């Protein structure tokens, strides 16, 4: 994550990596039965994933506030509205989160391209999203 381009601030990197712990814990708890600190670790991870998804989408609102681009506000609220709509139509939460985290990346890229997100933002997001997506795939019931 520290390759080419602007350096990811150390605190952002550490906190981002720490944010992966519940996802990795959930996979271990669901797949092995070990470390199950709650009755339903899969539900706990999906709830945590929803909070993180909303946090990441909310970051876009902060970026939109930096610029003079009305469409940025619409793009910033679209991920959460799409999540609500898909779940309301019965699409499983795990699948919607998986698609949602992947769908945030093009928006992150767009906001960075417009100069509204920091130059290191996408580099951090790609790495974290890869782990989150892998964990959400591992949580799918077979």
N, C-alpha and C positions, 0 to 999 in steps of 0.2 A: 504493500500500500504506500510505500515511500519512494516509488520509482520516479518517473519523469513528471514534470509539472510542479506546481506549488506544493510545498510540504504541508501535510496534514498537521494541524496543531496537536501537540501531545495530549492535552486534556481531552480534546474531541475524539482522538483515537482510542484512548483508554476507556472513556465513557461509552463509546460506541461498541468496543469489544466487550465491555462488561454487560452491555445490554443484550448480548448474545447468550449469556449464561442461562437465562430461563428457557430459551429455545432448546439449547443443547441438553439441559437438564430434562426437559419434557420428553425429548426423544429417548434418552436413556431410561427414564421412568416408564414410558409406555412400551418400549421395545423389550426391556429386560425385567421390568417389575421391581427393579432395585431403585433406591432413592425416591420412592413414591412418598413424598412428604404430605401429600393431600390425597383425598379419596379419588379424585378424578384428575390426574395430571394432564391428560389431553385437553380437558375443558379449561384448566388453568392456563395452559400455554396458548390456547386459542383466544382466551380473554386478554392475556398479556399481548398477544400478537395484534389484536384489535386496537388496544391502547397505543401500541407503537405505530401501527399503521396511521391512526388518527394524528399522532404526534408528527409523523413525517409529512403527512398531507398538510397539517397545520403550519409546518415550516414554510411551505409554499406561500401561505398567506403573508407571513413575515417578509418573504422575498418580494411579494407583490407590492407591499407597502413601501418598499424602497424605490420603486419605479413609478413612471407616469404612463402606465399601460393598463387600461381597464380590463382587457381580456385576461390579464394575469390573475385578477380576483376570481373570475369565472373558472379558470383552470385550477385555481387553488382549492375550490370547494367541490369540484367535479369528482375527485376520487371517493370522497366520503358519501356523496349523494349516489354515486354508482354502486358503492358497497351496499347501502341501504336498499336500493332498488333490487339488486340481484338477490339479496337475502330474502327480501319480501316475496320474490317470485320463487323461492324455494331452493335456490342454489346453495349447496353446503358451504358453511362458513370457511372451512379449511380451503376449499377451492377458490372462494372469493378472495381470501387473504393472499393466497398464492398468486393469483392474477393481479391483485391490487398492488402488491409489492413490486411486481415486475412492471406494471403500468406506471408506477411512480418514476421509474428511471428515465423514460423519455421526457417527462415533465421536469425532472431535475436537470437534465441536459439542456432543455429549452431555457429554463430560468438562469442557468449558468451562462449559456450563450448570450442571453440578453444582459448579462452583467449584474444580475440581481442576486445570484448565489455566489459564495466565495469560489475562487478558482480551484480549490482543493475539494470542494463539495462532492462532485461526482465520483472522484477517485475513492473517497471514503464510502459513499453510498453503494458503489458497485460491489466492493468487497463484503460489506455487511449484508447486502441483499442476497448475495450468493449463498451465504451461510443460512440466512433466514429461509430462503426458498428450499434449500436442501432439507432443512429441519421440517418444514411444512410438508414436503413430499414424504419424508420418513414417518410422519404422523398419520398418513392416510391409512385407514383400516383396510386390510387385505381381505 
